[in-house]
Amino acid sequence: KAVVSTQSTGTISWCKAVYPIFLRMQLVLLTLLWVQGSLSTDPEIVTELKDLLMDSVRNTIALNELVTHQTKQISELMLSHSITQTQLRTMEQENRNLDDKVVQLKRNQTDLRASIEAVESEARRRRSGLIAQQERLEEELQAVRSELQNRESEVTILNGEESNGSARCAKVCSGTTGRTSTSWIRHSDGFLYTSVDISGCGFVKVPTVTTAIEGNGYHFSLTGTSAVYDTSNTSFILWIRTESSYTIPATLANARTYKWNIEWVAWSGSRVKLKTVK
């Protein structure tokens, strides 16, 4: 680029310096030829002088066209050189921008690698903690299992509705239907019944059930308070009625007014269903 610029500038300077000198020499030559032709009387000499004069004029015109053409080419070359320099500066700026982006990407990559390492380190630490906690829980579970195997059941069931299971699996479960939540159903005049849900006990086999009526009044006159029907491992039915000699009959209104409800106890020697914790 420097060589092209120097050569272009030198050529223009040379043309500017030489061209006026050449024109002055042509003018001097033309003047001499004109003076000589004016003084000479020989036709041949005059003709030769005219021919020389015409050649000089034609050479001057040709030289002028050549200089004009060279000057145009040099101008175009300088314009192209200026455009190239502008494009080069633009490319250099783009390269610097790319270099800055590469540096930033490297920094981001370093930060990302550090973040990944920190996350992996935290994951390893938590995993180690979970493994240690799991081992402790397994040890505690094994201790509980050993204690259960060695412990004698505090509940002794001699027999039941079905064959007994392991003595260590004996279970007692109790509950109430509630003073305001018992769902009594009228069967006929003086007869009520209700179904009691015991599925929450988790019995596998049919348990032995005992019942009693609890309330605010007159339930002492009820009959059937311990007459359990259709017992299963999930429910049983209780029927009640009132002796005719009493004035308070077994009606839905009286059951609600005096809050009659069933209190029950059930037990079984069968293994209990394990509840799934979700």
C-alpha positions as CSV (number, residue, x, y, z in Angstrom):
1,K,0.0,0.0,0.0
2,A,2.8,2.4,0.8
3,V,4.7,1.6,-2.4
4,V,1.5,2.1,-4.5
5,S,0.8,5.4,-2.8
6,T,4.4,6.6,-3.2
7,Q,4.5,5.6,-6.9
8,S,1.1,7.3,-7.6
9,T,2.2,10.5,-5.9
10,G,5.6,10.5,-7.7
11,T,4.0,9.9,-11.1
12,I,1.6,12.8,-10.7
13,S,4.3,15.1,-9.5
14,W,6.5,14.1,-12.5
15,C,3.7,14.8,-14.9
16,K,3.0,18.1,-13.4
17,A,6.7,19.1,-13.6
18,V,7.6,17.7,-17.0
19,Y,4.5,18.6,-19.0
20,P,4.9,22.4,-18.7
21,I,8.6,22.2,-19.7
22,F,7.7,20.1,-22.7
23,L,5.0,22.5,-23.8
24,R,7.4,25.4,-23.5
25,M,10.0,23.6,-25.6
26,Q,7.4,22.8,-28.2
27,L,6.4,26.5,-28.3
28,V,10.0,27.6,-28.7
29,L,10.5,25.0,-31.5
30,L,7.4,26.2,-33.2
31,T,8.4,29.8,-32.9
32,L,11.9,29.0,-34.4
33,L,10.3,27.1,-37.2
34,W,7.9,29.9,-38.0
35,V,10.7,32.5,-38.0
36,Q,12.9,30.3,-40.2
37,G,10.0,29.7,-42.6
38,S,9.3,33.4,-42.7
39,L,12.9,34.3,-43.6
40,S,13.5,31.5,-46.1
41,T,12.5,31.8,-49.8
42,D,13.2,28.2,-50.7
43,P,9.9,26.3,-51.2
44,E,11.4,23.0,-50.1
45,I,12.7,24.4,-46.9
46,V,9.3,26.0,-46.2
47,T,7.6,22.8,-46.9
48,E,9.9,20.9,-44.6
49,L,9.4,23.5,-41.9
50,K,5.6,23.2,-42.3
51,D,5.8,19.4,-42.0
52,L,8.0,19.7,-38.9
53,L,5.5,22.2,-37.5
54,M,2.6,19.9,-38.1
55,D,4.5,16.9,-36.6
56,S,5.2,19.0,-33.5
57,V,1.6,20.0,-33.2
58,R,0.5,16.4,-33.6
59,N,3.1,15.2,-31.0
60,T,1.9,17.9,-28.6
61,I,-1.7,16.8,-29.0
62,A,-0.7,13.1,-28.5
63,L,1.4,13.9,-25.5
64,N,-1.5,16.0,-24.0
65,E,-3.9,13.0,-24.5
66,L,-1.4,10.6,-23.0
67,V,-0.9,12.8,-20.0
68,T,-4.7,13.2,-19.6
69,H,-5.1,9.4,-19.8
70,Q,-2.3,8.8,-17.3
71,T,-3.7,11.4,-14.9
72,K,-7.2,9.7,-15.1
73,Q,-5.7,6.3,-14.5
74,I,-3.7,7.6,-11.6
75,S,-6.9,9.3,-10.1
76,E,-8.8,6.1,-10.4
77,L,-5.9,4.2,-8.8
78,M,-5.8,6.6,-5.9
79,L,-9.6,6.4,-5.5
80,S,-9.4,2.6,-5.5
81,H,-6.6,2.8,-3.0
82,S,-8.6,5.0,-0.7
83,I,-11.6,2.6,-0.9
84,T,-9.3,-0.3,-0.1
85,Q,-7.9,1.5,2.9
86,T,-11.4,2.2,4.2
87,Q,-12.4,-1.4,3.8
88,L,-9.2,-2.5,5.5
89,R,-9.8,-0.3,8.4
90,T,-13.4,-1.7,8.7
91,M,-12.0,-5.2,8.6
92,E,-9.4,-4.4,11.2
93,Q,-12.2,-3.0,13.5
94,E,-14.3,-6.1,12.9
95,N,-11.3,-8.3,13.8
96,R,-10.8,-6.3,17.0
97,N,-14.5,-6.8,17.8
98,L,-14.2,-10.5,17.1
99,D,-11.1,-10.7,19.4
100,D,-13.1,-9.0,22.2
101,K,-15.9,-11.5,21.7
102,V,-13.5,-14.4,21.9
103,V,-12.1,-13.0,25.1
104,Q,-15.6,-12.6,26.6
105,L,-16.5,-16.1,25.5
106,K,-13.4,-17.5,27.2
107,R,-14.3,-15.7,30.4
108,N,-17.9,-17.0,30.2
109,Q,-16.6,-20.5,29.6
110,T,-14.3,-20.2,32.7
111,D,-17.2,-18.9,34.8
112,L,-19.5,-21.7,33.6
113,R,-16.9,-24.3,34.3
114,A,-16.5,-22.9,37.8
115,S,-20.3,-23.0,38.3
116,I,-20.5,-26.6,37.1
117,E,-17.7,-27.6,39.5
118,A,-19.5,-25.9,42.4
119,V,-22.8,-27.7,41.6
120,E,-21.0,-31.0,41.3
121,S,-19.2,-30.5,44.6
122,E,-22.5,-29.6,46.3
123,A,-24.2,-32.6,44.7
124,R,-21.4,-34.9,46.0
125,R,-21.7,-33.4,49.5
126,R,-25.5,-33.8,49.6
127,R,-25.2,-37.3,48.2
128,S,-22.7,-38.2,50.9
129,G,-25.1,-36.8,53.5
130,L,-28.1,-38.7,52.1
131,I,-26.1,-42.0,52.1
132,A,-25.1,-41.4,55.7
133,Q,-28.7,-40.6,56.6
134,Q,-29.9,-43.7,54.8
135,E,-27.4,-45.9,56.7
136,R,-28.5,-44.4,60.0
137,L,-32.1,-45.1,59.1
138,E,-31.3,-48.7,58.1
139,E,-29.5,-49.2,61.4
140,E,-32.5,-47.8,63.3
141,L,-34.9,-49.9,61.3
142,Q,-32.9,-53.0,62.0
143,A,-32.8,-52.2,65.7
144,V,-36.6,-51.8,65.7
145,R,-37.0,-55.1,63.9
146,S,-34.8,-56.8,66.4
147,E,-36.7,-55.3,69.2
148,L,-40.1,-56.4,67.7
149,Q,-38.8,-59.9,67.3
150,N,-37.6,-60.1,70.9
151,R,-40.6,-58.3,72.4
152,E,-43.5,-60.3,73.7
153,S,-47.0,-59.0,72.8
154,E,-48.7,-57.0,75.5
155,V,-52.1,-58.2,74.2
156,T,-53.0,-61.9,74.5
157,I,-55.8,-63.2,72.3
158,L,-56.9,-66.7,73.1
159,N,-59.2,-67.1,70.1
160,G,-61.3,-65.1,67.7
161,E,-63.7,-65.3,64.8
162,E,-60.9,-66.6,62.6
163,S,-57.5,-68.3,63.3
164,N,-55.0,-66.1,65.1
165,G,-51.8,-65.0,63.5
166,S,-48.5,-64.2,65.2
167,A,-48.9,-63.1,68.9
168,R,-46.6,-60.1,68.1
169,C,-49.2,-58.9,65.6
170,A,-52.1,-58.8,68.0
171,K,-54.0,-55.5,67.6
172,V,-56.6,-53.6,69.5
173,C,-58.6,-50.8,67.9
174,S,-61.3,-48.6,69.3
175,G,-63.5,-45.7,68.3
176,T,-66.9,-44.0,68.4
177,T,-69.4,-43.0,65.8
178,G,-69.7,-39.5,67.4
179,R,-72.5,-37.8,69.3
180,T,-73.4,-35.6,66.3
181,S,-72.2,-37.7,63.4
182,T,-73.8,-41.1,64.0
183,S,-75.9,-42.1,60.9
184,W,-78.9,-43.8,62.4
185,I,-81.3,-45.4,59.9
186,R,-85.1,-46.1,60.7
187,H,-86.1,-49.6,59.9
188,S,-89.6,-49.6,61.3
189,D,-91.5,-48.2,64.4
190,G,-89.1,-48.5,67.4
191,F,-86.2,-50.0,65.4
192,L,-83.0,-48.2,64.4
193,Y,-79.7,-49.4,63.0
194,T,-76.4,-48.1,61.8
195,S,-73.3,-49.4,60.0
196,V,-70.0,-48.7,61.7
197,D,-66.8,-48.3,59.6
198,I,-63.7,-49.9,61.1
199,S,-61.6,-50.0,58.0
200,G,-59.1,-47.6,59.5
201,C,-58.0,-50.3,61.9
202,G,-56.4,-52.2,59.1
203,F,-57.5,-55.7,60.2
204,V,-56.8,-58.5,57.8
205,K,-59.2,-61.0,59.5
206,V,-62.5,-60.5,61.2
207,P,-62.0,-59.0,64.6
208,T,-63.9,-59.5,67.9
209,V,-66.1,-56.5,68.6
210,T,-67.8,-55.3,71.7
211,T,-70.1,-52.2,71.8
212,A,-71.9,-49.9,74.1
213,I,-74.3,-46.9,73.6
214,E,-73.3,-43.5,74.9
215,G,-75.5,-40.4,75.0
216,N,-77.2,-37.7,77.1
217,G,-80.3,-39.7,78.2
218,Y,-82.6,-42.6,78.0
219,H,-80.2,-44.9,76.2
220,F,-80.3,-47.2,79.3
221,S,-83.7,-48.3,78.1
222,L,-82.4,-49.4,74.7
223,T,-82.2,-53.1,73.8
224,G,-79.6,-54.5,71.4
225,T,-76.7,-52.2,72.4
226,S,-74.3,-55.1,72.2
227,A,-75.9,-57.1,69.5
228,V,-73.3,-56.9,66.7
229,Y,-74.3,-58.0,63.2
230,D,-72.4,-58.9,60.0
231,T,-68.9,-58.2,61.4
232,S,-66.1,-58.0,58.8
233,N,-62.6,-56.7,58.9
234,T,-63.9,-53.3,57.7
235,S,-67.4,-52.8,59.3
236,F,-70.2,-54.1,61.5
237,I,-73.9,-53.3,62.0
238,L,-75.7,-52.5,65.3
239,W,-79.5,-52.7,65.8
240,I,-81.4,-51.1,68.7
241,R,-85.0,-50.8,69.9
242,T,-86.9,-49.6,73.0
243,E,-88.9,-51.7,75.4
244,S,-92.6,-51.0,75.1
245,S,-92.9,-50.2,78.8
246,Y,-90.9,-47.0,78.3
247,T,-92.2,-43.8,76.9
248,I,-89.1,-42.8,74.9
249,P,-89.2,-44.8,71.7
250,A,-86.1,-45.5,69.5
251,T,-86.7,-42.8,66.8
252,L,-84.4,-40.7,64.7
253,A,-85.6,-37.5,66.5
254,N,-84.8,-39.0,70.0
255,A,-81.4,-40.4,68.7
256,R,-80.4,-36.9,67.6
257,T,-81.9,-35.1,70.7
258,Y,-80.1,-37.4,73.2
259,K,-76.9,-37.8,71.0
260,W,-77.0,-41.6,71.0
261,N,-73.8,-43.0,69.5
262,I,-71.8,-46.3,69.5
263,E,-68.6,-46.7,71.4
264,W,-66.7,-49.9,70.3
265,V,-63.6,-51.9,70.8
266,A,-62.2,-54.4,68.3
267,W,-59.2,-56.8,68.5
268,S,-57.7,-59.4,66.3
269,G,-54.6,-61.6,66.4
270,S,-54.1,-61.3,62.6
271,R,-51.4,-59.4,60.9
272,V,-52.3,-55.8,60.2
273,K,-52.3,-54.3,56.7
274,L,-49.4,-51.9,56.2
275,K,-50.5,-48.5,55.0
276,T,-48.7,-47.1,52.0
277,V,-47.4,-43.6,52.6
278,K,-47.6,-41.4,49.5
